[in-house]
Amino acid sequence: MTSPNSSPNPAVSTAESAAGPALAFDDTRTAFAHRSTRDLRRARWMFGLIGAPALVTLGARAIRLALALRLPLNWALRPVFDYFCGGEDIEESLDTARKLSRYGVKTILDYSAEGQTGEGALNAAHDQIMSAILSAKGDARFAFAVFKVSALSDNALLEKVSGGGALTANEQLAWQQVEDRVSSLCTAACNHGVPIMMDAEESWLQTAIDALAETMMRRHNTEGCRVYTTAQLYRHDRLSYIKQLQESAQKEGWVVGVKLVRGAYMEKERERAIAEGRTSPIQPDKAATDRDFDAAVDFALQHLEHVNIVCGTHNEKSTFKLSQDMRSKGLQPGDGRVAFAQLLGMSDNLSFNLAAAGFQTAKYVPYGPLREAIPYLIRRAEENTSVGGQTSRELELIRQELRRRKAQ
Ligand SMILES: Cc1cc2nc3c(=O)[nH]c(=O)nc-3n(C[C@H](O)[C@H](O)[C@H](O)COP(=O)(O)OP(=O)(O)OC[C@H]3O[C@@H](n4cnc5c(N)ncnc54)[C@H](O)[C@@H]3O)c2cc1C
């Protein structure tokens, strides 16, 4: 985010923002000010339903089967889609962007189709992402554009390039097209003043994605941070990778943009490493991931001249720690070199309280045809199932806010 937060929460005065009001992530009034009581009741019902692990497992199976049989699903999934996605197209999502920006939270339009193949579908995905960039152009409600390289490339090709395999003539041609799509999106975003992020994916695809991201950062980040890569700190090699990037950037005179996340594909990574009889790229435990995540944030704060970050997490502790560390270093909350990001429908208590305190905060707002968003919706449901019988954090917060409103 290069521009300071232009639409702070009207409830927080500028003086208060400059002084840095205390952050309270249990302030559900601020967290849910953008949701009506009717919306919250519906969300309570939905989170209650997806809180049952057996129901989610069964539901996910039934949905995959219905998808394969091309049965109609919209009626069943619409409430979940409406909560976690902006809409079926950009136009529909603008309403969400408008609502978020009223409270100082910016939007990252995220085209949600996954696993496309064939040049036609890959070009169509490129055009969709380009439309998102053009919608964000000159519009302060939008923070970044974002894309997944796997939306622009056949996965088998991405894997072959990552593994350093020799490409056939046809594959070389196809890879050139992937490079052209990535380059075209980054160039357009930079020309239109829209910072752009590249998501991180499975480790067997990531080496090629890293190479593309590094080329784009070297080309576009010489006068500020415009292109961001993503580092998954559940990988034990990522902290040293970030340090290497910083060294190159400092030597060559550019800025590393990096979204820091823990990583979304842990089970898949471990299963594949076991199946292939190699060491897993994933940290031995959660504590190790947390330790590297904190260390990466610390490292960035010490090297802000050459490393700008987006802190992509729903973890309250990490988020609070970064906000405090910024203050103790004398950084303004709105410093454009540090931003926070969460997903739409998740951790509103972080997003809206951060924005109210003047921090640069944005939400991924996925959009796309409902059918194509299904894998994304299943992941959100799985993330919100109850663990060890405990109510999900989202449901707990929604209940708390409904109780607060009733007591008024
Ligand atoms: C804005 C945003 C953008 C994102 N972009 C990406 C992206 O580009 N690529 C991507 O892969 N993910 C991405 N994610 C998802 C992210 O990687 C996490 O899966 C998700 O946010 C949960 O982690 P957390 O930090 O929010 O919460 P936490 O609950 O603190 O952490 C959960 C995470 O910790 C790690 N973990 C859990 N158990 C273990 C264990 N036993 N050993 C080692 N590690 C463990 C896993 O990564 C797990 O997802 C994004 C998330 C957000 C909010």
The ligand as an ORCA input file, in Angstrom:
! r2SCAN-3c Opt
* xyz 0 1
  C      -4.371    -12.210      3.496
  C      -3.913    -13.616      3.434
  C      -3.226    -14.072      2.330
  C      -2.782    -15.404      2.267
  N      -2.043    -15.813      1.194
  C      -1.526    -17.068      1.169
  C      -0.668    -17.503      0.136
  O      -0.367    -16.754     -0.799
  N      -0.182    -18.773      0.188
  C      -0.473    -19.628      1.224
  O       0.037    -20.753      1.249
  N      -1.310    -19.245      2.209
  C      -1.835    -17.999      2.218
  N      -2.655    -17.621      3.243
  C      -3.108    -18.635      4.239
  C      -2.100    -18.764      5.365
  O      -0.910    -19.311      4.862
  C      -2.584    -19.636      6.517
  O      -2.933    -20.912      6.037
  C      -3.777    -19.123      7.265
  O      -3.782    -17.731      7.312
  C      -3.712    -19.679      8.715
  O      -2.538    -19.212      9.371
  P      -2.588    -18.006     10.424
  O      -1.248    -17.376     10.499
  O      -3.671    -17.104     10.033
  O      -3.074    -18.695     11.766
  P      -2.514    -19.750     12.807
  O      -3.753    -20.447     13.260
  O      -1.647    -19.134     13.822
  O      -1.630    -20.754     12.004
  C      -2.100    -21.871     11.339
  C      -0.994    -22.212     10.374
  O       0.185    -22.605     11.121
  C       0.881    -23.617     10.414
  N       0.878    -24.840     11.228
  C      -0.172    -25.391     11.901
  N       0.184    -26.549     12.519
  C       1.488    -26.747     12.196
  C       2.420    -27.784     12.501
  N       2.061    -28.846     13.247
  N       3.673    -27.684     12.013
  C       4.062    -26.610     11.267
  N       3.214    -25.589     10.951
  C       1.950    -25.653     11.395
  C       0.112    -23.819      9.102
  O       0.691    -22.970      8.143
  C      -1.295    -23.374      9.453
  O      -2.026    -22.938      8.319
  C      -3.088    -16.293      3.329
  C      -3.780    -15.842      4.449
  C      -4.189    -14.528      4.518
  C      -4.922    -14.066      5.723
*
